[in-house]
Amino acid sequence: MNRRHDDTDGGLRRIVAALKASPPHGLPEDFADRVVAAALRRTERSAWAGMWRRAFDLLFMPRPVLLRPVWQVACGVLLCALSAGATLWGVRAPSAAGGQTVLVRFALKAPGASQVALAGDFNAWDANGIRLQDPEGDEVWHIVLPLKPGVYQYMFVVDGKTWMPDPLGDDTVDDGFGQRNSLVKVVNFTPEGQGDPSVL
């Protein structure tokens, strides 16, 4: 036990003596300047790295945002207004001189369909130009179109290949190819001076 302490004490004495002794070779005169310059360069690199890290965290790291209830309501109203504006802009038709448009809803129940389109003389019978939507997933596909007053022929196109008239439509007309096109009559009237559009 005493021998182990003697060995440890002797080792410590040798280390202390080596530290106190002058180095075997003399240091260059600019040694201190080089050490300071290296430390400054390292500090600058660390400062730049820290700045880039803070910028990255600011841009990409998620952080909670706390809003007062009044601001929450204001943001909700703003989002609803923007959503309604985008929806109205999407179905709004360019107004032409002398013609007011009327919003007309087209709907088709198509079980098992993956897509439903609307083709008619209002879009040059383009089978892919007007896609109906089924946001509720209840297999009822629908869309609202702005149409000018008049009489229009149309058909539904199911999955890009099956053309069919509107099963809920009352009026049809021969299409000249052995099938019947559905008819929609769009009128715009103002009962008692009110500007309420209507679809017949």
Sequence and secondary structure as in RCSB ss.txt:
>XXXX:A:sequence
MNRRHDDTDGGLRRIVAALKASPPHGLPEDFADRVVAAALRRTERSAWAGMWRRAFDLLFMPRPVLLRPVWQVAC
GVLLCALSAGATLWGVRAPSAAGGQTVLVRFALKAPGASQVALAGDFNAWDANGIRLQDPEGDEVWHIVLPLKPG
VYQYMFVVDGKTWMPDPLGDDTVDDGFGQRNSLVKVVNFTPEGQGDPSVL
>XXXX:A:secstr
 HHHHHHHHHHHHHHHHHHHS  SS   TTHHHHHHHHHHHHHHHHHHHHHHHHHHHHHHS       HHHHHHH
HHHHHHHHHHHHHHHH    BTTB  EEEEEEEE TT S EEEEETTTTT TTTEE B TTSSSEEEEEEEE SE
EEEEEEEETTTEEE  TT S EEE SSSSEEEEEEEEE  GGG   EEE 
